[in-house]
Amino acid sequence: ALLEKSKSAIDHLENESELQSRMHEETITSLKASVAALTGDKTQVESFLNKQITQLEEANKATRDELDKKIADVTTLENQIREIVSESESQNKKSKNVVNNAKNTNLSLSQQVTKIQSELESAYDKLKEALDEKDELETCLQSQ
């Protein structure tokens, strides 16, 4: 969404700059037409027009420079956003790996607990049998 907003901002700035350029060109054309209609010292009129044209060209260049700076700023922001997204994706992947490792460890521990529990039950049953046999032997020995 941020990338789209920055692209939209660049498009807006470019459109704004083009509009200003067209306005400057139209002003130059209008001034030339006005001068052509005027009567008077041709050199003075040309000098005035040249000054006006120079001022408009300078204003146009300043607008272009400002637009270029804004585009560079937006591009820098886009790159920063890409870096943040990339880092976020990397951290997300690491987090998923940690969760999967924890699940696998939990499963392994659960299996070990089940095995130990089964072994303890088996040992308990053998001990109980041995105690029962001992009781039977003691009973036999006492009866003799």
C-alpha positions as CSV (number, residue, x, y, z in Angstrom):
1,A,0.0,0.0,0.0
2,L,2.9,2.4,0.8
3,L,4.5,1.6,-2.5
4,E,1.3,2.4,-4.4
5,K,1.0,5.7,-2.4
6,S,4.5,6.6,-3.3
7,K,4.0,5.8,-7.0
8,S,0.8,7.8,-6.9
9,A,2.8,10.7,-5.3
10,I,5.4,10.5,-8.1
11,D,2.7,10.5,-10.8
12,H,1.1,13.5,-9.2
13,L,4.4,15.4,-9.0
14,E,5.2,14.6,-12.6
15,N,1.7,15.8,-13.7
16,E,2.1,18.9,-11.7
17,S,5.5,19.7,-13.2
18,E,4.2,19.1,-16.7
19,L,1.3,21.4,-16.1
20,Q,3.6,24.1,-14.8
21,S,5.9,23.6,-17.8
22,R,2.9,24.0,-20.2
23,M,1.8,27.1,-18.3
24,H,5.3,28.6,-18.7
25,E,5.3,27.8,-22.4
26,E,1.9,29.4,-22.8
27,T,3.0,32.5,-21.0
28,I,6.1,32.7,-23.3
29,T,3.9,32.4,-26.4
30,S,1.5,35.0,-25.0
31,L,4.3,37.4,-24.3
32,K,5.7,36.9,-27.8
33,A,2.3,37.6,-29.3
34,S,1.9,40.7,-27.1
35,V,5.3,42.0,-28.2
36,A,4.5,41.4,-31.8
37,A,1.4,43.6,-31.4
38,L,3.3,46.4,-29.7
39,T,5.0,49.2,-31.6
40,G,8.1,50.7,-30.2
41,D,11.8,50.0,-29.9
42,K,12.4,46.5,-31.1
43,T,15.6,46.1,-29.1
44,Q,13.8,47.1,-25.9
45,V,11.0,44.7,-26.6
46,E,13.4,41.9,-27.3
47,S,15.3,42.6,-24.2
48,F,12.1,42.5,-22.1
49,L,11.0,39.3,-23.7
50,N,14.4,37.6,-23.2
51,K,14.3,38.6,-19.5
52,Q,10.8,37.2,-19.2
53,I,11.8,34.0,-21.1
54,T,14.9,33.6,-18.9
55,Q,12.8,34.0,-15.7
56,L,10.2,31.5,-16.9
57,E,12.9,29.0,-17.9
58,E,14.6,29.4,-14.4
59,A,11.2,28.9,-12.7
60,N,10.6,25.8,-14.9
61,K,14.1,24.5,-14.0
62,A,13.5,25.1,-10.3
63,T,10.2,23.3,-10.5
64,R,11.9,20.4,-12.3
65,D,14.7,20.3,-9.7
66,E,12.1,20.3,-6.9
67,L,10.2,17.5,-8.6
68,D,13.4,15.5,-9.0
69,K,14.2,15.9,-5.3
70,K,10.7,14.8,-4.3
71,I,10.9,11.8,-6.7
72,A,14.3,10.9,-5.1
73,D,12.8,11.2,-1.6
74,V,9.9,8.9,-2.6
75,T,12.3,6.5,-4.2
76,T,14.4,6.5,-1.0
77,L,11.2,5.8,1.0
78,E,10.3,3.0,-1.4
79,N,13.7,1.4,-0.9
80,Q,13.4,1.7,2.9
81,I,10.0,0.1,2.8
82,R,11.4,-2.8,0.7
83,E,14.2,-3.3,3.2
84,I,11.7,-3.2,6.1
85,V,9.4,-5.7,4.3
86,S,12.4,-8.0,3.5
87,E,13.6,-7.9,7.1
88,S,10.1,-8.5,8.4
89,E,9.8,-11.5,6.0
90,S,13.1,-12.8,7.2
91,Q,12.2,-12.4,10.9
92,N,8.8,-14.1,10.2
93,K,10.7,-17.1,8.6
94,K,13.0,-17.3,11.5
95,S,10.1,-17.2,13.9
96,K,8.3,-20.0,12.0
97,N,11.5,-22.1,12.2
98,V,11.7,-21.5,16.0
99,V,8.1,-22.6,16.4
100,N,8.6,-25.7,14.2
101,N,11.7,-26.6,16.2
102,A,9.8,-26.2,19.5
103,K,7.0,-28.4,18.1
104,N,9.4,-31.1,17.0
105,T,11.2,-30.9,20.4
106,N,7.9,-31.1,22.2
107,L,6.9,-34.1,20.1
108,S,10.2,-35.8,20.8
109,L,10.0,-35.2,24.5
110,S,6.4,-36.5,24.5
111,Q,7.5,-39.7,22.8
112,Q,10.4,-40.1,25.3
113,V,8.0,-39.6,28.2
114,T,5.6,-42.2,26.7
115,K,8.5,-44.7,26.3
116,I,9.8,-44.1,29.8
117,Q,6.3,-44.5,31.2
118,S,5.8,-47.8,29.3
119,E,9.2,-49.0,30.6
120,L,8.3,-48.0,34.2
121,E,4.9,-49.8,33.9
122,S,6.8,-52.9,32.6
123,A,9.3,-52.8,35.4
124,Y,6.5,-52.3,37.9
125,D,4.7,-55.4,36.6
126,K,7.9,-57.5,36.8
127,L,8.6,-56.2,40.3
128,K,5.0,-57.1,41.3
129,E,5.4,-60.6,39.8
130,A,8.8,-61.0,41.6
131,L,7.1,-59.9,44.9
132,D,4.2,-62.3,44.4
133,E,6.7,-65.2,43.7
134,K,8.6,-64.2,46.8
135,D,5.4,-64.2,48.9
136,E,4.6,-67.7,47.5
137,L,8.1,-69.0,48.3
138,E,7.9,-67.6,51.8
139,T,4.5,-69.2,52.3
140,C,5.9,-72.6,51.1
141,L,8.9,-72.3,53.3
142,Q,6.8,-71.4,56.4
143,S,4.4,-74.3,55.7
144,Q,7.3,-76.8,55.7
